[in-house]
Amino acid sequence: FISPPIDLTGKSGVQLSFDHARGPAGSINVGVTKGYYTVWVSNNYVSGAPDTATWTELTGVNHGTTAWGFVSSGGLAIPAANLKKDLRFAFKYLCTDAESATWEVKNVMLR
């Protein structure tokens, strides 16, 4: 998922937060330490293939340990360098043909 463009010109201390859950129970930990569930920001993505833009990962996402139990991501600071027009944030999910889980995201908020 990639958001529409957002103008954060003149803003400071902006954080992204969301609630998220993974499952089923047998797959709750699949890929957590491998970076399968990440959040990114860009100011030069327009459309098409995401790898045509420059992205910065937002680190520090809190992960839950209960299948389908929604937890808060915590406040993920948007870097000051990205606080300008055309900011987009993206949720990136990875898996393999050998292992995967489902990742659900809701209540996305910028403040």
SULGIHU-V59044 format. One record per residue. OMEGA is omega in degrees with one decimal (NA if undefined). NEAR is the number of other ideal C-beta (glycine too) atoms within 12 Angstrom. D_LAST is the distance of its C-alpha to the last C-alpha in Angstrom with 1 decimal. Layout:
BEGIN
OMEGA_NEAR_D_LAST ; OMEGA_NEAR_D_LAST
END
This chain:
BEGIN
174.7_20_19.4 ; -177.0_25_17.9 ; 168.2_25_15.2 ; 179.3_16_16.2 ; -179.1_22_15.5 ; 179.2_25_12.2 ; 179.2_17_12.7 ; 178.3_28_10.4 ; 177.6_15_13.5 ; 179.4_11_13.3 ; 174.8_18_9.7 ; 176.9_15_9.6 ; -177.7_15_8.2 ; 177.7_28_5.4 ; 173.8_26_5.4 ; 173.7_39_6.7 ; 179.5_27_8.3 ; 172.4_31_11.3 ; -179.7_23_14.6 ; -179.5_34_17.7 ; 175.7_29_21.5 ; 176.9_33_24.6 ; -0.6_22_28.2 ; -173.7_18_31.1 ; -178.6_17_32.2 ; -177.7_13_34.6 ; -171.8_23_31.9 ; -176.6_26_29.0 ; -178.9_21_29.3 ; 172.4_27_30.3 ; -177.3_24_28.7 ; -178.9_23_26.0 ; 179.8_9_27.6 ; 178.6_16_28.5 ; 179.5_18_24.9 ; -173.7_25_25.3 ; -173.5_36_21.6 ; -179.1_29_19.2 ; -172.9_39_16.0 ; 173.2_33_16.2 ; 178.6_40_14.8 ; 173.2_32_17.2 ; -179.7_27_17.7 ; 173.3_20_21.3 ; 178.3_27_21.5 ; 177.2_16_23.2 ; 178.3_13_25.0 ; -175.2_9_27.5 ; 179.9_10_27.8 ; -177.4_22_24.6 ; 174.7_13_26.8 ; -178.5_13_27.5 ; 174.6_23_24.1 ; -177.3_19_22.8 ; 175.3_26_20.2 ; -179.7_27_18.4 ; 171.6_24_17.9 ; -174.6_31_14.8 ; 176.0_19_16.8 ; 179.8_17_16.8 ; 173.0_31_16.2 ; 178.7_22_17.7 ; 178.0_29_20.5 ; -179.4_26_22.4 ; 179.3_15_26.2 ; -179.8_15_27.2 ; 178.4_21_28.0 ; 177.2_20_25.7 ; -179.2_19_23.9 ; 176.0_21_20.1 ; 176.8_25_18.1 ; 176.1_24_14.5 ; -168.5_32_13.7 ; -179.3_21_12.1 ; 179.5_21_9.1 ; -175.7_31_10.2 ; 172.4_26_9.7 ; -179.3_33_10.0 ; -179.6_26_13.3 ; -179.8_17_13.7 ; -179.7_16_16.4 ; -177.9_35_14.3 ; 179.1_25_12.0 ; -176.0_23_14.4 ; 177.8_15_15.6 ; 173.7_22_16.3 ; 170.9_34_13.7 ; 173.0_33_14.4 ; -176.8_39_13.5 ; 171.7_26_16.3 ; -178.2_30_17.6 ; -179.9_25_21.0 ; 177.2_25_23.6 ; 172.3_18_27.1 ; 175.5_19_30.3 ; 177.1_13_34.0 ; 179.6_6_37.0 ; -177.5_8_37.9 ; 176.3_16_34.8 ; 173.1_21_31.6 ; 174.0_29_29.2 ; 179.5_22_26.9 ; 178.0_35_23.1 ; -178.5_24_21.1 ; 176.4_29_17.4 ; 177.3_17_15.5 ; 179.3_16_12.4 ; -176.3_24_10.2 ; 170.5_19_6.5 ; 175.7_28_3.8 ; NA_16_0.0
END
